Amino acid sequence: MPRPDKGSPKSKTPPPNSDEIRQNISQLIGQLIAWDWIQQNSTQKGTKSKNQY
């Protein structure tokens, strides 16, 4: 049985739809933008959210 860290079981699974990938990417970008906005606003107010990485 091949070990999972070699990546052989993953290569046998079919790749997801391009629509799924696009949705995931847009969700990630939206989360990044929201996190950036939260960080900027919280640093202006002087909260310690920067230390909560």
N, C-alpha and C positions, 0 to 999 in steps of 0.2 A: 504493500500500500504506500503510495507516494506521500511524502510529508506536505502539509498545506503551505508551509513557508516557501516551497519551491515554486508555487504558482501553477502547477500542472492541473489541479482540479478547476481552478478559476478559468484557465484558458479553454476548457471544454464547455463552459456555459456560454450561451449566445450573448452577444452584446445587447444592451438595452436599446429601445427605440430612440431615434434622434429627438423625438418630441419629449420623451422622458428626460433626456440629458438637458434639453433646453429648459425645461421646467425646473430641474434641479439647479441649474446654473443661475437662472433668474432668481430663484429663492435664495441661493447663497449670496448673490449680489445684494438683494434686498436686505438680508440680515446684516451684511457688512456695512451697508449705508446706514441702517438704523443704529448699529453699534457705534459707528463713527459719530453720528449725530448725538447719541446719548453721551458718549465720552466728551465731546466738545461742550455740550450744555452743562454736564456735571462739573467739568473743570472750571467753567466760568462761575459756578455757584460755590466752588471751594469744597466739594465733597471728596471723600477719599475713594471714589470708584476706580481711580487709576491703579490703586494698589491691589484691587480685587482681580488680578489677571488669573 
